[in-house]
Amino acid sequence: MWWINYFGGYHANGFGGQYMFVVPESNLIVVFTGEVFGEDFFMPQLAMERYII
């Protein structure tokens, strides 16, 4: 499934915290891989908003 980002664009997420963010306005695609479970599951989204965008 694809989800709309609150900071623009959209993303897909997979098992264990795998994320693919697409932000066409910034001509940007970012992929996170790793094991992120529990309350840390949304850390890639926070990293996108705070450090990349």
CHARMM internal coordinates of N, CA and C (Angstrom, degrees):
IC EDIT
DIST 1 N 1 CA 1.4415
DIST 1 CA 1 C 1.5166
ANGL 1 N 1 CA 1 C 109.91
DIST 1 C 2 N 1.3038
ANGL 1 CA 1 C 2 N 115.10
DIHE 1 N 1 CA 1 C 2 N 151.50
DIST 2 N 2 CA 1.4557
ANGL 1 C 2 N 2 CA 121.89
DIHE 1 CA 1 C 2 N 2 CA 174.82
DIST 2 CA 2 C 1.5136
ANGL 2 N 2 CA 2 C 108.89
DIHE 1 C 2 N 2 CA 2 C -108.38
DIST 2 C 3 N 1.3205
ANGL 2 CA 2 C 3 N 116.16
DIHE 2 N 2 CA 2 C 3 N 142.52
DIST 3 N 3 CA 1.4549
ANGL 2 C 3 N 3 CA 123.07
DIHE 2 CA 2 C 3 N 3 CA -177.70
DIST 3 CA 3 C 1.5248
ANGL 3 N 3 CA 3 C 108.70
DIHE 2 C 3 N 3 CA 3 C -124.32
DIST 3 C 4 N 1.3216
ANGL 3 CA 3 C 4 N 116.33
DIHE 3 N 3 CA 3 C 4 N 148.45
DIST 4 N 4 CA 1.4598
ANGL 3 C 4 N 4 CA 121.72
DIHE 3 CA 3 C 4 N 4 CA 177.52
DIST 4 CA 4 C 1.5314
ANGL 4 N 4 CA 4 C 108.95
DIHE 3 C 4 N 4 CA 4 C -83.41
DIST 4 C 5 N 1.3360
ANGL 4 CA 4 C 5 N 116.91
DIHE 4 N 4 CA 4 C 5 N 129.63
DIST 5 N 5 CA 1.4619
ANGL 4 C 5 N 5 CA 121.45
DIHE 4 CA 4 C 5 N 5 CA 176.50
DIST 5 CA 5 C 1.5192
ANGL 5 N 5 CA 5 C 110.17
DIHE 4 C 5 N 5 CA 5 C -77.67
DIST 5 C 6 N 1.3056
ANGL 5 CA 5 C 6 N 117.61
DIHE 5 N 5 CA 5 C 6 N 143.79
DIST 6 N 6 CA 1.4587
ANGL 5 C 6 N 6 CA 120.37
DIHE 5 CA 5 C 6 N 6 CA 175.48
DIST 6 CA 6 C 1.5187
ANGL 6 N 6 CA 6 C 111.68
DIHE 5 C 6 N 6 CA 6 C -75.05
DIST 6 C 7 N 1.3461
ANGL 6 CA 6 C 7 N 118.81
DIHE 6 N 6 CA 6 C 7 N -14.09
DIST 7 N 7 CA 1.4647
ANGL 6 C 7 N 7 CA 122.95
DIHE 6 CA 6 C 7 N 7 CA 177.74
DIST 7 CA 7 C 1.5257
ANGL 7 N 7 CA 7 C 112.10
DIHE 6 C 7 N 7 CA 7 C -102.39
DIST 7 C 8 N 1.3327
ANGL 7 CA 7 C 8 N 117.58
DIHE 7 N 7 CA 7 C 8 N 7.85
DIST 8 N 8 CA 1.4611
ANGL 7 C 8 N 8 CA 122.37
DIHE 7 CA 7 C 8 N 8 CA 178.64
DIST 8 CA 8 C 1.5124
ANGL 8 N 8 CA 8 C 111.42
DIHE 7 C 8 N 8 CA 8 C 111.56
DIST 8 C 9 N 1.3102
ANGL 8 CA 8 C 9 N 116.89
DIHE 8 N 8 CA 8 C 9 N 148.36
DIST 9 N 9 CA 1.4586
ANGL 8 C 9 N 9 CA 121.64
DIHE 8 CA 8 C 9 N 9 CA 179.71
DIST 9 CA 9 C 1.5170
ANGL 9 N 9 CA 9 C 111.98
DIHE 8 C 9 N 9 CA 9 C 79.67
DIST 9 C 10 N 1.3273
ANGL 9 CA 9 C 10 N 115.73
DIHE 9 N 9 CA 9 C 10 N -154.13
DIST 10 N 10 CA 1.4526
ANGL 9 C 10 N 10 CA 122.00
DIHE 9 CA 9 C 10 N 10 CA -175.89
DIST 10 CA 10 C 1.5147
ANGL 10 N 10 CA 10 C 109.71
DIHE 9 C 10 N 10 CA 10 C -151.76
DIST 10 C 11 N 1.3363
ANGL 10 CA 10 C 11 N 117.11
DIHE 10 N 10 CA 10 C 11 N 167.96
DIST 11 N 11 CA 1.4658
ANGL 10 C 11 N 11 CA 120.64
DIHE 10 CA 10 C 11 N 11 CA -179.81
DIST 11 CA 11 C 1.5232
ANGL 11 N 11 CA 11 C 110.85
DIHE 10 C 11 N 11 CA 11 C -151.32
DIST 11 C 12 N 1.3232
ANGL 11 CA 11 C 12 N 114.12
DIHE 11 N 11 CA 11 C 12 N 159.55
DIST 12 N 12 CA 1.4663
ANGL 11 C 12 N 12 CA 123.10
DIHE 11 CA 11 C 12 N 12 CA 171.27
DIST 12 CA 12 C 1.5258
ANGL 12 N 12 CA 12 C 105.81
DIHE 11 C 12 N 12 CA 12 C -121.71
DIST 12 C 13 N 1.3266
ANGL 12 CA 12 C 13 N 116.30
DIHE 12 N 12 CA 12 C 13 N 143.92
DIST 13 N 13 CA 1.4578
ANGL 12 C 13 N 13 CA 118.53
DIHE 12 CA 12 C 13 N 13 CA 175.74
DIST 13 CA 13 C 1.5149
ANGL 13 N 13 CA 13 C 109.78
DIHE 12 C 13 N 13 CA 13 C -130.32
DIST 13 C 14 N 1.3301
ANGL 13 CA 13 C 14 N 113.82
DIHE 13 N 13 CA 13 C 14 N 150.00
DIST 14 N 14 CA 1.4523
ANGL 13 C 14 N 14 CA 119.97
DIHE 13 CA 13 C 14 N 14 CA -176.56
DIST 14 CA 14 C 1.5168
ANGL 14 N 14 CA 14 C 111.38
DIHE 13 C 14 N 14 CA 14 C -126.85
DIST 14 C 15 N 1.2954
ANGL 14 CA 14 C 15 N 116.14
DIHE 14 N 14 CA 14 C 15 N -170.82
DIST 15 N 15 CA 1.4595
ANGL 14 C 15 N 15 CA 123.55
DIHE 14 CA 14 C 15 N 15 CA -176.09
DIST 15 CA 15 C 1.5251
ANGL 15 N 15 CA 15 C 111.46
DIHE 14 C 15 N 15 CA 15 C -60.17
DIST 15 C 16 N 1.3014
ANGL 15 CA 15 C 16 N 116.55
DIHE 15 N 15 CA 15 C 16 N 134.26
DIST 16 N 16 CA 1.4575
ANGL 15 C 16 N 16 CA 121.48
DIHE 15 CA 15 C 16 N 16 CA 172.37
DIST 16 CA 16 C 1.5152
ANGL 16 N 16 CA 16 C 115.27
DIHE 15 C 16 N 16 CA 16 C 74.69
DIST 16 C 17 N 1.3032
ANGL 16 CA 16 C 17 N 118.72
DIHE 16 N 16 CA 16 C 17 N 19.65
DIST 17 N 17 CA 1.4573
ANGL 16 C 17 N 17 CA 120.05
DIHE 16 CA 16 C 17 N 17 CA 176.80
DIST 17 CA 17 C 1.5089
ANGL 17 N 17 CA 17 C 115.11
DIHE 16 C 17 N 17 CA 17 C 91.68
DIST 17 C 18 N 1.3097
ANGL 17 CA 17 C 18 N 118.34
DIHE 17 N 17 CA 17 C 18 N 20.73
DIST 18 N 18 CA 1.4570
ANGL 17 C 18 N 18 CA 120.61
DIHE 17 CA 17 C 18 N 18 CA 174.56
DIST 18 CA 18 C 1.5284
ANGL 18 N 18 CA 18 C 107.92
DIHE 17 C 18 N 18 CA 18 C -80.19
DIST 18 C 19 N 1.3157
ANGL 18 CA 18 C 19 N 115.93
DIHE 18 N 18 CA 18 C 19 N 125.79
DIST 19 N 19 CA 1.4573
ANGL 18 C 19 N 19 CA 121.53
DIHE 18 CA 18 C 19 N 19 CA -177.94
DIST 19 CA 19 C 1.5203
ANGL 19 N 19 CA 19 C 110.25
DIHE 18 C 19 N 19 CA 19 C -130.09
DIST 19 C 20 N 1.3344
ANGL 19 CA 19 C 20 N 115.85
DIHE 19 N 19 CA 19 C 20 N 146.86
DIST 20 N 20 CA 1.4552
ANGL 19 C 20 N 20 CA 122.15
DIHE 19 CA 19 C 20 N 20 CA 169.61
DIST 20 CA 20 C 1.5196
ANGL 20 N 20 CA 20 C 106.79
DIHE 19 C 20 N 20 CA 20 C -131.56
DIST 20 C 21 N 1.3218
ANGL 20 CA 20 C 21 N 116.16
DIHE 20 N 20 CA 20 C 21 N 115.02
DIST 21 N 21 CA 1.4559
ANGL 20 C 21 N 21 CA 122.62
DIHE 20 CA 20 C 21 N 21 CA 179.86
DIST 21 CA 21 C 1.5183
ANGL 21 N 21 CA 21 C 109.69
DIHE 20 C 21 N 21 CA 21 C -102.81
DIST 21 C 22 N 1.3120
ANGL 21 CA 21 C 22 N 117.16
DIHE 21 N 21 CA 21 C 22 N 136.67
DIST 22 N 22 CA 1.4548
ANGL 21 C 22 N 22 CA 123.36
DIHE 21 CA 21 C 22 N 22 CA 175.67
DIST 22 CA 22 C 1.5206
ANGL 22 N 22 CA 22 C 106.89
DIHE 21 C 22 N 22 CA 22 C -125.26
DIST 22 C 23 N 1.3309
ANGL 22 CA 22 C 23 N 116.00
DIHE 22 N 22 CA 22 C 23 N 121.06
DIST 23 N 23 CA 1.4625
ANGL 22 C 23 N 23 CA 121.17
DIHE 22 CA 22 C 23 N 23 CA 179.77
DIST 23 CA 23 C 1.5261
ANGL 23 N 23 CA 23 C 107.40
DIHE 22 C 23 N 23 CA 23 C -126.41
DIST 23 C 24 N 1.3336
ANGL 23 CA 23 C 24 N 117.44
DIHE 23 N 23 CA 23 C 24 N 86.56
DIST 24 N 24 CA 1.4704
ANGL 23 C 24 N 24 CA 120.58
DIHE 23 CA 23 C 24 N 24 CA -175.39
DIST 24 CA 24 C 1.5253
ANGL 24 N 24 CA 24 C 113.54
DIHE 23 C 24 N 24 CA 24 C -59.03
DIST 24 C 25 N 1.3354
ANGL 24 CA 24 C 25 N 118.00
DIHE 24 N 24 CA 24 C 25 N -33.95
DIST 25 N 25 CA 1.4657
ANGL 24 C 25 N 25 CA 121.08
DIHE 24 CA 24 C 25 N 25 CA -179.07
DIST 25 CA 25 C 1.5308
ANGL 25 N 25 CA 25 C 111.97
DIHE 24 C 25 N 25 CA 25 C -60.19
DIST 25 C 26 N 1.3273
ANGL 25 CA 25 C 26 N 116.02
DIHE 25 N 25 CA 25 C 26 N -29.15
DIST 26 N 26 CA 1.4697
ANGL 25 C 26 N 26 CA 121.63
DIHE 25 CA 25 C 26 N 26 CA -179.90
DIST 26 CA 26 C 1.5182
ANGL 26 N 26 CA 26 C 112.27
DIHE 25 C 26 N 26 CA 26 C -104.89
DIST 26 C 27 N 1.3487
ANGL 26 CA 26 C 27 N 117.22
DIHE 26 N 26 CA 26 C 27 N 4.85
DIST 27 N 27 CA 1.4674
ANGL 26 C 27 N 27 CA 121.88
DIHE 26 CA 26 C 27 N 27 CA -177.26
DIST 27 CA 27 C 1.5354
ANGL 27 N 27 CA 27 C 109.83
DIHE 26 C 27 N 27 CA 27 C 53.47
DIST 27 C 28 N 1.3436
ANGL 27 CA 27 C 28 N 116.13
DIHE 27 N 27 CA 27 C 28 N 52.20
DIST 28 N 28 CA 1.4504
ANGL 27 C 28 N 28 CA 122.20
DIHE 27 CA 27 C 28 N 28 CA -168.83
DIST 28 CA 28 C 1.5211
ANGL 28 N 28 CA 28 C 111.83
DIHE 27 C 28 N 28 CA 28 C -134.01
DIST 28 C 29 N 1.3286
ANGL 28 CA 28 C 29 N 115.96
DIHE 28 N 28 CA 28 C 29 N 135.17
DIST 29 N 29 CA 1.4608
ANGL 28 C 29 N 29 CA 123.39
DIHE 28 CA 28 C 29 N 29 CA 169.61
DIST 29 CA 29 C 1.5223
ANGL 29 N 29 CA 29 C 106.52
DIHE 28 C 29 N 29 CA 29 C -130.47
DIST 29 C 30 N 1.3352
ANGL 29 CA 29 C 30 N 116.96
DIHE 29 N 29 CA 29 C 30 N 127.44
DIST 30 N 30 CA 1.4681
ANGL 29 C 30 N 30 CA 121.91
DIHE 29 CA 29 C 30 N 30 CA -178.66
DIST 30 CA 30 C 1.5198
ANGL 30 N 30 CA 30 C 108.46
DIHE 29 C 30 N 30 CA 30 C -129.34
DIST 30 C 31 N 1.3388
ANGL 30 CA 30 C 31 N 115.85
DIHE 30 N 30 CA 30 C 31 N 134.45
DIST 31 N 31 CA 1.4644
ANGL 30 C 31 N 31 CA 121.17
DIHE 30 CA 30 C 31 N 31 CA 179.96
DIST 31 CA 31 C 1.5286
ANGL 31 N 31 CA 31 C 109.10
DIHE 30 C 31 N 31 CA 31 C -122.33
DIST 31 C 32 N 1.3252
ANGL 31 CA 31 C 32 N 115.73
DIHE 31 N 31 CA 31 C 32 N 132.24
DIST 32 N 32 CA 1.4661
ANGL 31 C 32 N 32 CA 122.69
DIHE 31 CA 31 C 32 N 32 CA 174.49
DIST 32 CA 32 C 1.5253
ANGL 32 N 32 CA 32 C 107.61
DIHE 31 C 32 N 32 CA 32 C -115.46
DIST 32 C 33 N 1.3260
ANGL 32 CA 32 C 33 N 116.66
DIHE 32 N 32 CA 32 C 33 N 133.75
DIST 33 N 33 CA 1.4584
ANGL 32 C 33 N 33 CA 121.15
DIHE 32 CA 32 C 33 N 33 CA 172.65
DIST 33 CA 33 C 1.5218
ANGL 33 N 33 CA 33 C 107.62
DIHE 32 C 33 N 33 CA 33 C -125.69
DIST 33 C 34 N 1.2866
ANGL 33 CA 33 C 34 N 117.20
DIHE 33 N 33 CA 33 C 34 N 151.70
DIST 34 N 34 CA 1.4536
ANGL 33 C 34 N 34 CA 120.01
DIHE 33 CA 33 C 34 N 34 CA 178.61
DIST 34 CA 34 C 1.5103
ANGL 34 N 34 CA 34 C 110.96
DIHE 33 C 34 N 34 CA 34 C 150.26
DIST 34 C 35 N 1.3212
ANGL 34 CA 34 C 35 N 114.60
DIHE 34 N 34 CA 34 C 35 N -173.97
DIST 35 N 35 CA 1.4599
ANGL 34 C 35 N 35 CA 120.97
DIHE 34 CA 34 C 35 N 35 CA 179.88
DIST 35 CA 35 C 1.5148
ANGL 35 N 35 CA 35 C 108.83
DIHE 34 C 35 N 35 CA 35 C -111.82
DIST 35 C 36 N 1.3187
ANGL 35 CA 35 C 36 N 115.84
DIHE 35 N 35 CA 35 C 36 N 103.56
DIST 36 N 36 CA 1.4579
ANGL 35 C 36 N 36 CA 122.08
DIHE 35 CA 35 C 36 N 36 CA 179.33
DIST 36 CA 36 C 1.5195
ANGL 36 N 36 CA 36 C 107.10
DIHE 35 C 36 N 36 CA 36 C -128.26
DIST 36 C 37 N 1.3162
ANGL 36 CA 36 C 37 N 116.28
DIHE 36 N 36 CA 36 C 37 N 113.74
DIST 37 N 37 CA 1.4609
ANGL 36 C 37 N 37 CA 121.15
DIHE 36 CA 36 C 37 N 37 CA -178.45
DIST 37 CA 37 C 1.5196
ANGL 37 N 37 CA 37 C 110.34
DIHE 36 C 37 N 37 CA 37 C -126.50
DIST 37 C 38 N 1.3106
ANGL 37 CA 37 C 38 N 116.61
DIHE 37 N 37 CA 37 C 38 N 168.31
DIST 38 N 38 CA 1.4604
ANGL 37 C 38 N 38 CA 122.02
DIHE 37 CA 37 C 38 N 38 CA 175.45
DIST 38 CA 38 C 1.5069
ANGL 38 N 38 CA 38 C 112.74
DIHE 37 C 38 N 38 CA 38 C 65.24
DIST 38 C 39 N 1.3128
ANGL 38 CA 38 C 39 N 115.81
DIHE 38 N 38 CA 38 C 39 N -139.33
DIST 39 N 39 CA 1.4602
ANGL 38 C 39 N 39 CA 120.11
DIHE 38 CA 38 C 39 N 39 CA -176.02
DIST 39 CA 39 C 1.5244
ANGL 39 N 39 CA 39 C 113.06
DIHE 38 C 39 N 39 CA 39 C -70.19
DIST 39 C 40 N 1.3293
ANGL 39 CA 39 C 40 N 119.00
DIHE 39 N 39 CA 39 C 40 N -14.66
DIST 40 N 40 CA 1.4682
ANGL 39 C 40 N 40 CA 122.24
DIHE 39 CA 39 C 40 N 40 CA 176.70
DIST 40 CA 40 C 1.5283
ANGL 40 N 40 CA 40 C 112.99
DIHE 39 C 40 N 40 CA 40 C -84.95
DIST 40 C 41 N 1.3251
ANGL 40 CA 40 C 41 N 117.70
DIHE 40 N 40 CA 40 C 41 N -1.19
DIST 41 N 41 CA 1.4656
ANGL 40 C 41 N 41 CA 121.32
DIHE 40 CA 40 C 41 N 41 CA -174.57
DIST 41 CA 41 C 1.5324
ANGL 41 N 41 CA 41 C 112.73
DIHE 40 C 41 N 41 CA 41 C -56.77
DIST 41 C 42 N 1.3253
ANGL 41 CA 41 C 42 N 118.00
DIHE 41 N 41 CA 41 C 42 N -31.65
DIST 42 N 42 CA 1.4607
ANGL 41 C 42 N 42 CA 120.78
DIHE 41 CA 41 C 42 N 42 CA -176.17
DIST 42 CA 42 C 1.5280
ANGL 42 N 42 CA 42 C 113.29
DIHE 41 C 42 N 42 CA 42 C -94.42
DIST 42 C 43 N 1.3163
ANGL 42 CA 42 C 43 N 118.48
DIHE 42 N 42 CA 42 C 43 N 8.67
DIST 43 N 43 CA 1.4602
ANGL 42 C 43 N 43 CA 121.66
DIHE 42 CA 42 C 43 N 43 CA 179.75
DIST 43 CA 43 C 1.5345
ANGL 43 N 43 CA 43 C 113.00
DIHE 42 C 43 N 43 CA 43 C -58.07
DIST 43 C 44 N 1.3416
ANGL 43 CA 43 C 44 N 120.45
DIHE 43 N 43 CA 43 C 44 N -39.73
DIST 44 N 44 CA 1.4662
ANGL 43 C 44 N 44 CA 118.52
DIHE 43 CA 43 C 44 N 44 CA 176.56
DIST 44 CA 44 C 1.5342
ANGL 44 N 44 CA 44 C 113.13
DIHE 43 C 44 N 44 CA 44 C -59.89
DIST 44 C 45 N 1.3274
ANGL 44 CA 44 C 45 N 117.59
DIHE 44 N 44 CA 44 C 45 N -37.24
DIST 45 N 45 CA 1.4667
ANGL 44 C 45 N 45 CA 120.13
DIHE 44 CA 44 C 45 N 45 CA 177.39
DIST 45 CA 45 C 1.5276
ANGL 45 N 45 CA 45 C 110.46
DIHE 44 C 45 N 45 CA 45 C -65.72
DIST 45 C 46 N 1.3192
ANGL 45 CA 45 C 46 N 117.29
DIHE 45 N 45 CA 45 C 46 N -41.76
DIST 46 N 46 CA 1.4574
ANGL 45 C 46 N 46 CA 120.42
DIHE 45 CA 45 C 46 N 46 CA 177.73
DIST 46 CA 46 C 1.5209
ANGL 46 N 46 CA 46 C 111.44
DIHE 45 C 46 N 46 CA 46 C -65.10
DIST 46 C 47 N 1.3279
ANGL 46 CA 46 C 47 N 117.57
DIHE 46 N 46 CA 46 C 47 N -39.86
DIST 47 N 47 CA 1.4650
ANGL 46 C 47 N 47 CA 121.04
DIHE 46 CA 46 C 47 N 47 CA 177.37
DIST 47 CA 47 C 1.5237
ANGL 47 N 47 CA 47 C 111.03
DIHE 46 C 47 N 47 CA 47 C -62.29
DIST 47 C 48 N 1.3199
ANGL 47 CA 47 C 48 N 116.89
DIHE 47 N 47 CA 47 C 48 N -40.16
DIST 48 N 48 CA 1.4657
ANGL 47 C 48 N 48 CA 120.57
DIHE 47 CA 47 C 48 N 48 CA 177.24
DIST 48 CA 48 C 1.5238
ANGL 48 N 48 CA 48 C 110.41
DIHE 47 C 48 N 48 CA 48 C -60.31
DIST 48 C 49 N 1.3176
ANGL 48 CA 48 C 49 N 116.66
DIHE 48 N 48 CA 48 C 49 N -48.58
DIST 49 N 49 CA 1.4640
ANGL 48 C 49 N 49 CA 120.85
DIHE 48 CA 48 C 49 N 49 CA -175.86
DIST 49 CA 49 C 1.5310
ANGL 49 N 49 CA 49 C 111.71
DIHE 48 C 49 N 49 CA 49 C -68.85
DIST 49 C 50 N 1.3307
ANGL 49 CA 49 C 50 N 117.28
DIHE 49 N 49 CA 49 C 50 N -43.73
DIST 50 N 50 CA 1.4616
ANGL 49 C 50 N 50 CA 120.66
DIHE 49 CA 49 C 50 N 50 CA -172.92
DIST 50 CA 50 C 1.5279
ANGL 50 N 50 CA 50 C 115.01
DIHE 49 C 50 N 50 CA 50 C -82.79
DIST 50 C 51 N 1.3462
ANGL 50 CA 50 C 51 N 117.42
DIHE 50 N 50 CA 50 C 51 N -34.09
DIST 51 N 51 CA 1.4596
ANGL 50 C 51 N 51 CA 119.58
DIHE 50 CA 50 C 51 N 51 CA -170.01
DIST 51 CA 51 C 1.5311
ANGL 51 N 51 CA 51 C 115.17
DIHE 50 C 51 N 51 CA 51 C -119.27
DIST 51 C 52 N 1.3079
ANGL 51 CA 51 C 52 N 118.59
DIHE 51 N 51 CA 51 C 52 N -25.71
DIST 52 N 52 CA 1.4646
ANGL 51 C 52 N 52 CA 119.91
DIHE 51 CA 51 C 52 N 52 CA -173.68
DIST 52 CA 52 C 1.5165
ANGL 52 N 52 CA 52 C 112.43
DIHE 51 C 52 N 52 CA 52 C -102.20
DIST 52 C 53 N 1.3153
ANGL 52 CA 52 C 53 N 116.98
DIHE 52 N 52 CA 52 C 53 N -43.70
DIST 53 N 53 CA 1.4798
ANGL 52 C 53 N 53 CA 120.39
DIHE 52 CA 52 C 53 N 53 CA -177.67
DIST 53 CA 53 C 1.5138
ANGL 53 N 53 CA 53 C 109.91
DIHE 52 C 53 N 53 CA 53 C -74.72
END
COOR INIT
IC SEED 1 N 1 CA 1 C
IC BUILD
